[in-house]
Amino acid sequence: MGKTLLQKVWELHTVRTLPSGQTQLFIGLHLIHEVTTPQAFDELRLRGWPVARPDRTFGTTDHIIPTRERTRPFLDVMAEDMLSALERNCRDFGIPFYGLDDERQGIVHVIGPELGLTQPGMTIACGDSHTSTHGAFGSVAFGIGTSQVRDVLASQCIALEPLKVRRIRVTGQLQAGVYAKDVVLAIIRRLGVSGGVGYAYEFAGDTIERMSMDERMTICNMSIEGGARVGYVNPDDTTFAYFKGRPFAPQGEAFDRAVTWWRSIASDADAVYDDDVEIRADELQPVVTWGVNPGQSVGVAEQVPAATDAATTDALGYMGLAAGQPIAGLKVDVAFIGSCTNGRLSDLREAARIVRGRHVAPHVTALVVPGSVSVRRAAEREGLDEIFRAAGFEWRGAGCSMCLGMNPDKLQGNQVCASSSNRNFKGRQGSPTGRTLLMSPAMVAAAAIAGAVTDVRGMVDAPALSGAGQGV
C-alpha cells in the first residue's frame, strides 16, 4: 500500500510517539516574527535555555510595521516594543533576522519561499496560522501558538496529533477572470470552515498541476480557513524550477540530488486517503464573501442567502445585508491588495492589468502592499507601481498591512473593504464595525475602479503583463 506525502514526511521527522498518542516531531525550519515570540524568548531566558538550532530559525518583521512611514521609533509604543524585542532576541540568540532595512524583509510566508528556505519534504512551523502556505512546495507546514514557539526554540521539536488526509482534486479549466483565490474560497464554501478539522488537505488534479507556485501558495494559505491544520501540493517540475538559484536552495549537483529526493516524497499513485473530494474548475465563477467567516461566500453573479440559522442571521445583520440581495453592486469604501495570501508579484501583475488605463472611484481609498521588499523591487522594475499610482492607488512598503488590525492600516467606522486577504472576521481589519469582503486581487482591482463589487470577467480582456506568474 502506497503512502501520502504527509505520511512520508511525518515518518521521516518522527522522534518518538508520546504516551499521549501525539508525535514528537522534529521541525526542519522555524520561522519567527515579532508578534508571537516575545513571551517565548522570555521563558527561555527564565530557564537559562539556549535556542536549540539557530541555524534552522529565521526571523523577519511583518505584522505590526507601518507600510507608509517606517521611521523609528514607531508612534505605536506596543509595536515598537515588539520589534525591539525581536531584534534583541535574534541578536542574543544568534538567529538570522531580516529587519526593516534588509532587502530580504517581508511577510514571513512570502520570504520563506522566495529565499529558498522553504523546501519540499520539510516540516515547517511558525507562530502564525497561515504557515500552511509553505505546503505549496510539498512541505508539511503548520501554525503554532506562543507556548509551542517556545518548545521549538528550546528543542527543535513539537508534539502534534497525527492527521488524516483528505485529497481535494480540482479538475478542468478555469475561465478567464477566475483565480486560485476563487478556487480556495469555493472549497471552503463547500466543505465548511470546520470541515478540515483533524485533516491535512492534499490539493491535486490537473487544475492544480497547471498552477504556478504563487497560485498554489494562495490555495494552501487558506487551508487553515477551512479548518485543516496542513495543506499541501505534491512537488513537481514547476516546484523544482521555482527553487533553482534561490539563495538557500541547493546549488549545482546538490540541486540535482535534491530534486531526485523531492520527487520521491510525493504521494504514491496507490496512496490511500481518508476522504476524496472533486471540484470542477469550469463550474466556478469569481467568489466574494458576504459574511463574517470565509465560508460565507457566493459567486459574484449570485445573491446573498436567506437567513436559515442564527449564524446567518447574525452575519447578515453585522454586514448590513438583506437576504436575496445581489452581491454585485455592493458599494465598497476601501480596496486592499496584499497579504500573505495575495501579495506576490503575479497577484500585483494581474491587478495592474485590470486597473491600467482606468481610475479608482472617487469615494474609494485603494492601496497596494507588496508582500516583501523583493516583490516591491521587482514590481517597480516592471513599472507596476506607476500603473497603480496613475490609477489612484497608494503604493506602500512591504508588510501585512490591512490584513489585520495590528498596524496603522485599519478600517474606520463601518467601512466596507474589498480585500485580497484571508479573513473577514468581525473587527479583523481594525474597526469593530468594519466589514470585509474577501475576493481575488483582480476582483479587488475591479471593485476599486467600479466603486462596488463587480464581475472582473468583464474587465480581463487586457493583455497579461510581463512574467509567467512565478513571483520573484
Residue pairs with C-beta under 8 A, 6 or more apart in sequence:
1 270
1 271
1 272
2 267
2 268
2 269
2 270
2 271
2 272
3 11
3 267
3 268
3 271
4 165
4 202
4 267
4 268
4 271
4 272
4 273
5 138
5 140
5 202
5 232
5 234
5 265
5 266
5 267
6 140
6 163
6 165
6 200
6 202
6 230
6 232
7 165
7 271
8 121
8 265
8 267
9 121
9 122
9 123
9 139
9 140
9 265
10 23
10 25
10 140
10 162
10 163
12 121
12 265
13 25
13 26
13 27
13 28
13 123
13 140
14 23
14 24
14 25
14 26
15 23
15 24
15 25
15 26
15 157
16 23
16 24
17 23
17 24
18 24
18 159
20 159
21 161
21 162
22 159
22 160
22 161
22 162
23 159
23 160
23 161
23 162
24 157
24 158
24 159
25 123
25 157
25 158
25 159
25 160
26 123
26 156
26 157
27 56
27 123
27 124
27 125
27 152
27 156
27 157
27 158
28 56
28 122
28 123
28 124
28 139
29 56
29 58
29 112
29 117
29 118
29 119
29 122
29 123
29 124
29 125
30 53
30 56
30 57
30 58
30 124
30 125
30 126
30 152
30 153
30 156
31 57
31 58
31 59
31 60
31 108
31 109
31 112
31 117
31 124
31 125
31 126
31 128
31 131
32 57
32 58
32 59
32 60
32 86
32 90
32 95
32 108
32 126
32 127
32 149
33 59
33 60
33 61
33 62
33 63
33 86
33 108
33 126
33 127
33 128
34 61
34 62
34 63
34 64
34 82
34 83
34 85
34 86
35 63
35 64
35 82
35 127
35 128
35 406
36 127
36 128
36 145
36 146
36 149
37 59
37 85
37 86
37 89
37 127
37 146
37 149
38 82
38 85
38 86
38 89
39 146
39 150
40 127
40 146
40 147
40 149
40 150
40 153
41 85
41 89
41 93
41 153
43 150
44 50
44 51
44 93
44 150
44 153
44 154
49 153
49 154
50 93
51 57
51 93
51 94
51 95
51 153
51 154
52 153
52 154
52 155
52 156
53 156
54 93
54 94
54 95
54 96
56 156
57 95
57 96
57 153
58 95
58 96
58 97
58 98
58 112
58 117
59 86
59 90
59 95
59 96
59 97
59 98
60 97
60 98
60 99
60 104
60 105
60 106
60 107
60 108
60 111
61 83
61 86
61 98
61 99
61 100
61 105
61 399
62 105
62 106
62 107
62 108
62 398
62 399
62 400
63 399
63 400
63 404
63 406
63 407
64 74
64 76
64 78
64 79
64 82
64 83
64 406
64 407
65 74
65 79
65 83
65 100
65 397
65 399
65 400
65 407
66 74
66 79
66 397
66 399
66 407
66 408
66 409
67 367
67 369
67 396
67 397
67 398
67 399
67 401
67 407
67 408
67 409
68 394
68 396
68 397
68 408
68 409
70 100
70 397
72 80
72 100
73 80
74 80
74 83
75 408
76 407
76 408
79 406
79 407
83 99
83 100
86 97
87 97
87 99
89 95
90 96
90 97
91 97
93 153
98 104
98 105
98 106
98 111
99 105
102 373
103 373
103 374
103 377
104 111
104 115
104 372
104 373
104 374
105 111
105 372
105 373
105 398
106 114
106 370
106 371
106 372
106 373
106 374
106 375
106 398
106 399
107 339
107 340
107 343
107 371
107 372
107 398
107 399
107 400
108 126
108 128
108 340
109 126
109 128
109 130
109 131
109 133
109 134
109 217
109 221
109 340
110 340
110 343
110 344
110 371
110 372
110 375
111 117
111 372
111 374
112 118
112 124
112 134
113 133
113 134
113 136
113 137
113 213
113 217
113 242
113 471
114 246
114 372
114 374
114 375
114 471
114 472
115 246
115 247
115 248
116 243
116 246
116 247
116 248
116 249
117 248
118 124
118 134
118 137
118 139
118 141
119 137
119 139
119 243
119 249
119 258
119 262
120 137
120 138
120 139
120 235
120 239
120 262
120 265
121 138
121 139
121 235
121 261
121 262
121 265
122 134
122 139
122 140
122 141
123 139
123 140
123 141
124 131
124 134
124 139
124 140
124 141
124 142
125 131
125 141
125 142
125 143
125 144
125 148
125 149
125 152
125 158
126 141
126 143
126 144
127 143
127 144
127 145
127 146
127 148
127 149
128 143
129 143
129 224
130 143
130 221
130 222
130 224
130 340
130 341
130 422
131 141
131 142
131 143
131 144
132 141
132 142
132 143
132 220
132 221
132 222
132 223
132 224
132 228
132 229
132 230
132 231
133 141
133 217
133 220
133 221
133 340
133 341
134 141
134 217
134 220
135 141
135 220
135 223
135 230
135 231
135 232
135 233
136 213
136 216
136 217
136 219
136 220
136 232
136 233
137 213
137 216
137 233
137 235
137 239
137 242
137 243
138 232
138 233
138 234
138 235
138 239
138 262
138 265
138 266
139 232
140 200
140 230
140 232
141 230
141 232
142 160
142 229
142 230
143 224
144 152
144 158
148 158
151 157
151 158
151 159
152 158
161 198
163 198
163 199
163 200
163 229
163 230
164 198
164 199
164 200
164 274
164 275
165 199
165 200
165 201
165 202
165 273
165 274
165 275
166 196
166 199
166 200
166 201
166 202
166 228
166 273
166 274
166 275
166 276
166 277
167 202
167 204
167 273
167 275
167 276
167 277
168 187
168 201
168 202
168 203
168 204
168 205
168 277
168 278
168 279
169 204
169 205
169 276
169 277
169 278
169 279
170 183
170 187
170 203
170 204
170 205
170 207
170 208
170 278
170 279
170 281
171 205
171 206
171 207
171 278
171 279
171 280
171 281
172 206
172 207
172 280
172 281
172 282
172 283
173 207
173 281
173 282
174 182
174 183
174 207
174 281
174 282
174 284
175 282
175 284
175 285
175 457
176 457
176 460
177 286
177 442
177 455
177 456
177 457
177 459
177 460
178 281
178 284
178 285
178 286
178 457
179 215
179 218
179 286
179 350
179 440
179 441
179 442
180 211
180 214
180 215
180 216
180 218
180 219
180 440
181 218
181 287
181 341
181 342
181 420
181 438
181 439
181 440
181 441
181 443
182 284
182 285
182 286
182 287
182 440
183 207
183 219
183 279
183 281
183 284
184 218
184 219
184 221
184 222
184 223
184 225
184 226
185 222
185 287
185 289
185 294
185 297
185 438
186 279
186 284
186 287
186 297
187 219
187 226
187 279
188 195
188 222
188 225
188 226
188 294
188 295
188 297
189 287
189 295
189 296
189 297
190 277
190 279
191 226
191 277
192 226
192 227
192 295
193 225
193 226
193 227
193 293
193 294
193 295
194 227
195 226
195 227
196 223
196 226
196 227
196 228
196 229
197 227
197 228
198 229
199 227
199 228
199 229
199 274
199 275
200 228
200 229
200 230
200 231
200 232
201 223
201 226
201 228
201 230
201 231
201 232
202 231
202 232
202 233
202 234
202 267
202 273
203 216
203 219
203 220
203 231
203 232
203 233
204 233
204 234
204 267
205 278
205 279
207 281
208 216
208 219
208 233
209 236
209 238
211 219
211 238
212 238
212 346
212 468
212 469
212 470
212 471
213 238
213 239
213 242
213 470
213 471
214 344
214 345
214 346
214 347
214 469
214 470
214 471
215 346
215 469
216 233
217 344
218 341
218 342
218 347
219 231
219 233
220 231
220 232
220 233
221 231
221 340
221 341
221 422
222 231
222 294
222 341
222 422
223 230
223 231
224 231
225 293
225 294
225 295
225 422
225 423
226 294
226 295
233 239
234 266
234 267
235 262
235 263
235 265
235 266
236 266
239 262
240 259
240 262
241 470
242 470
242 471
243 249
243 255
244 255
245 251
249 255
249 258
250 257
250 258
284 299
285 299
285 300
285 301
285 455
285 457
286 299
286 300
286 439
286 440
286 443
286 455
286 456
286 457
287 297
287 298
287 299
287 300
287 439
287 440
288 297
288 298
288 299
288 300
288 327
288 437
288 438
288 439
288 443
288 453
289 296
289 297
289 424
289 436
289 437
289 438
289 439
290 296
290 297
290 298
290 304
290 305
290 315
290 319
290 321
290 327
290 437
291 297
291 312
291 315
291 316
291 318
291 319
291 424
292 314
292 315
292 318
292 319
292 424
292 425
292 426
293 315
293 424
293 425
294 422
294 423
294 424
294 438
296 312
296 315
296 424
297 438
298 304
298 305
298 327
300 327
300 328
300 443
300 453
300 454
300 455
300 456
301 328
301 455
302 326
302 327
303 324
303 325
303 326
303 327
304 316
304 321
304 322
304 323
304 324
304 325
304 326
304 327
305 312
305 323
306 312
306 323
306 324
307 313
307 316
307 323
316 322
316 323
318 426
318 435
319 435
320 414
320 435
321 330
327 453
328 452
328 453
328 454
328 455
329 452
329 453
329 454
330 416
330 437
330 452
330 453
331 363
331 416
331 451
331 452
332 364
332 416
332 417
332 418
332 437
332 447
332 448
332 451
332 452
332 453
333 363
333 364
333 365
333 415
333 416
333 417
334 364
334 365
334 366
334 367
334 402
334 411
334 415
334 416
334 417
334 418
334 419
335 360
335 364
335 365
335 366
335 367
335 393
335 417
335 418
335 419
335 444
335 445
335 447
335 448
336 366
336 367
336 369
336 401
336 402
336 403
336 409
336 417
336 418
336 419
336 420
336 421
336 429
336 444
337 343
337 347
337 348
337 351
337 366
337 367
337 368
337 369
337 393
337 420
337 441
337 444
337 445
338 367
338 368
338 369
338 370
338 371
338 396
338 400
338 401
338 402
338 403
338 420
338 421
339 369
339 371
339 400
339 401
339 403
339 419
339 420
339 421
339 422
340 371
340 400
340 403
340 422
341 403
341 420
341 421
341 422
342 420
342 421
342 440
342 441
343 369
343 370
343 371
343 372
343 375
343 420
344 371
344 375
344 471
344 472
345 370
345 375
345 378
345 379
345 467
345 471
345 472
346 467
346 469
346 470
346 471
347 420
347 441
348 368
348 370
348 375
348 379
348 384
348 388
348 441
349 379
349 382
349 384
349 464
349 465
349 466
349 467
349 469
350 440
350 441
350 442
350 445
350 464
350 465
351 368
351 388
351 420
351 441
351 442
351 444
351 445
352 384
352 387
352 388
352 445
352 465
353 442
353 460
353 462
353 463
353 464
353 465
354 442
354 445
354 446
354 449
354 456
354 459
354 460
354 462
355 387
355 388
355 391
355 393
355 445
355 448
355 449
356 387
356 391
356 462
357 462
358 391
358 449
359 390
359 391
359 392
359 449
360 366
360 391
360 392
360 393
360 448
360 449
361 448
361 449
361 450
361 451
361 452
362 451
363 451
364 447
364 448
364 451
365 394
366 391
366 392
366 393
366 394
366 448
367 393
367 394
367 395
367 396
367 401
367 402
367 409
368 385
368 388
368 393
368 394
368 395
368 396
369 396
369 397
369 398
369 399
369 401
369 402
369 409
370 376
370 379
370 396
370 397
370 398
371 398
372 398
372 472
373 397
373 398
374 472
375 398
375 471
375 472
376 385
376 397
376 398
377 472
378 472
379 385
382 465
382 466
382 467
384 465
385 395
388 395
389 395
391 448
391 449
392 448
393 448
396 409
399 407
400 406
400 407
401 407
401 409
402 409
402 410
402 411
402 417
402 419
402 421
402 429
402 430
403 419
403 421
403 422
403 423
403 428
403 429
404 421
404 423
404 428
404 429
404 430
405 411
405 427
405 428
405 429
405 430
405 431
409 430
410 429
410 430
410 431
410 434
411 417
411 429
411 430
411 431
411 434
411 435
411 436
412 431
412 434
413 431
413 433
413 434
414 431
414 433
414 434
414 435
415 431
415 434
415 435
416 434
416 435
416 436
416 437
417 429
417 434
417 435
417 436
417 437
418 437
418 439
418 443
418 444
418 447
418 448
418 453
419 429
419 436
419 437
419 438
419 439
419 444
420 438
420 439
420 440
420 441
420 444
421 429
421 436
421 438
422 438
423 436
423 438
424 436
424 437
424 438
425 436
426 432
427 433
427 434
428 434
428 436
429 436
437 447
437 453
439 447
439 453
440 456
442 456
442 459
442 460
443 453
443 456
445 456
446 454
446 455
446 456
446 459
447 453
447 454
449 459
